Amino acid sequence: MIKVDNLRFTYPGNTDETLKGLSFTISTGEIFGFLGPSGAGKSTTQKILIGMLKNYNGSVSVNGTDLTQIDSNFYESIGVAFETPNLYSKFTALENLQFFEQLYGGKTRDPQELLEIVGLTKSANVRVSDFSKGMKVRLNVCRSLINNPSLIFLDEPTSGLDPVNLRKVEAIALAEKAKGNTICITTHDMHVADTLCDRVAFIVDGQVDLIDAPRELKLQHGERR
């Protein structure tokens, strides 16, 4: 599904590299997690994988297509929930999803169904400006699924959620995996990584330090206390 080889990236005006030779693969149907401290390069990596950041060095391919060769059709099959929800505050929850639905040419999902899955049915006609942070995060997850994507990127998808709604988002991720879809999760939450991810990559100072299944990492590096 995704193959990255020796990925390097420097933001314009900076002298230090943000990404320093990342290499990894993500298989179809896998939930893959990016972990690491703030500023390590996790979100930068995601932005490159979705085609937002250009002028990188190295090679990145998705479904066998080099990212330098993608066109608008690429975005028909991917869904993205950014860490900061990109929603229209003057629109209601339902109006937001109906608006984003119109941006895609393929089959989309029922907005009401998505709102029900994340527990926002009663707030469907409430303006997003009146939403709490957790409600915006859940609506943002809905937005990432509206186009029925086969590749989903979730950046801090559980930020600001209480335990009940956290489990709803976890259930959504597992349901998408059961359909054979691929999910990339960027998170600081070790519980989320441990519960959901088939494999995790620890990114520290722009480099991948470790890639393995959470269980294997705990067996290798954990200690009883």
N, C-alpha and C positions, 0 to 999 in steps of 0.2 A: 504493500500500500504506500508506505513512505520510506524513502531511502535518502539519508543525508551523509555526505562524505566531506570531511575536512572543511566544515562551514566556518567562515570567518566574516566578521562584520565590524565596521567602525562607524559610529555616527559622525555626520559631517561636523567639522570644527573640533573634533576630539583627536587626540594623538594616541590614546590607549584603545586597544581593541576591546569591544564588548564581548564578542564571541571569538574564541581562540582555537579553532580547529575541531568543532564538534562532529562526531560521527556516530550514527545510530540508525536502526531500522525499526519500523513499526508495522506489524502484520495486520492483515485484514481481520476485522472482528475482535481486535485487541483493545483493552482499555489501558492506555499508557500514561503514566504520570510523570510530570516534570516537578521535581522538588528542589529546594535550595533557598538560601537567604535572599532578602530583597536586594535588587541590583545585580544578581548573579547572571542574568541573561535569559531567564525563563520566558518572560513576555516577549522579548526581542526575538527569540527563537520561534515562538508562535506566530508573530507578525510576519516573519519571513515565510513560514510554512503556508500562510493563507494569502501570500502574494502582496502584502501591504508594503513591505520594505524591499527595495531593490539594491543593486550595487553591492551585493555580497560576493565573496570569493568562495570557491568550492562548488559542489554540485548538490542540488536538491531536486528530487523527483517524486511526484505523487501519481499513483496508478500508472507508472511507467512513462509519464510525461514530465519532461524537464520544466521547472517553473518558469524558465525564461521563455517558454513556448506557449504558455497558457493564454486563453482568450476568455471572453465573458462567460462562456459555457461552463468554465471551471467552477464558477460560483453557484451554479444550479445544484451542485451535489455536495456542497459543504455548508455547515452551519457554525456560527461563531457567537459565543456569549463572552463579551469583553468583561474585564474586571469592573470597569465603570460602566454601568448599563447605559447603552445609547438608545434612549427612548424619547418620545415627544411628550413633554410634561403637560401640554394643554390638551392632549388627546386622552381619551379613556383607555383602559387596558385593552378592551375589545377593538377600539379604533386603531390603536397601535398595531395590533396583529393583523387587522384587515388591510392596513396600509402596507405593511411589509409583505403581506401575501401577494399584493399586486406587482411586486418587483420581479417575480419569478414566472417563467414560462411553463414550467412543468406542473405536475400534480402537487397540490399543497394539502396541509392538514387542516382540519376543522378548528378554528380559533377557540370555539366554545369548549371543545374536547380538551384542548391543551390547558385552558384555564382551569378546567375541572381537575385535571391531573395534579396541578400544583396548588390546588385549594384556593383559587381566586375567583370562583364562579360568582360569589356574592359581590365581588368588587369589579365585575366586568364593565360596569358603566360609571365607575369612579375615575376621575382624572388622575393621571399618574403623579401630578404635583402633590396630591394628597396621600401618596403611598409612603409607607415606611421603607427603610433601606432593604429590609428582608423581602418585602413585597416586590420591590423593583428587581431584586436579584432573581426571584422566581419568574417574574414576567419576562426578564431577559433570557432565561432558559427557554421559555415558550417561544420567544422570537427566534432563537437559534434552531428550533425544530420545525418552524412553520413550512419550510420548503422540502420537508421529508428528506433530509440529507443522509448520505452514506458515510460521511466523514464529519465529525463534530468536534469542535474545539471549545472547551470550557475553561475560562480563566477565573480562578477562585470562585467556583460555582456555589460554595456553601458559606461564603462570607456574610455575616450578619444574620444567619438563620438560627432559629431555635431548634432543639433536638427533633421535634416532630417534623418540621419542614425540611430539615437536613435529610431525614430518612426518605422524604418524598423525592428529593433530588437524586439521592442515591438509587432509589427504585427506578427512576427514569433512566439513569445511566445503564443500569443492569438490563432494563427492557430493551434499550437500543442495541446493546451488545447481543441480546438474544435474537434480534433480527438479523445479526451478521454485520452490523455497522461498526465502524472504528471510532474510538473516542480518545481524544488527547486532553488530559486534565492538568492544568497548572495549579498547584496548591501549596500552602504552607501547612496544611492540616494532615498530620501523620495518620490520624484515624481514617480520613477519607482515602488516603493512599493505600493503607493497609486493607481496608474493607473492599475497595472497588478495583484497584489496579492489578492487572496481570503482571506487569513489570513497571518499575520506576527507574528514572534516571536522575541522579543527583548532580545538579549543575552548580558549581562553585567557581567564582571568578572567571566565568566565561568558558569553563571546561567541564566535560562530563567526567566525574570522578568514579561513579559506579553505575552499572545498569544490571538489574536482576529482579526476580520476583520478591515481593516484600517478605514472604515466609523465609526464603533462602537468605536474605540479608539479615533477618533476625537470628537465624540459626548460626550464621557465620560471625556476626558482630555483637549480638546481644549478650547480656549477662544477667543472671538472676540477682535481684536485690530485694 
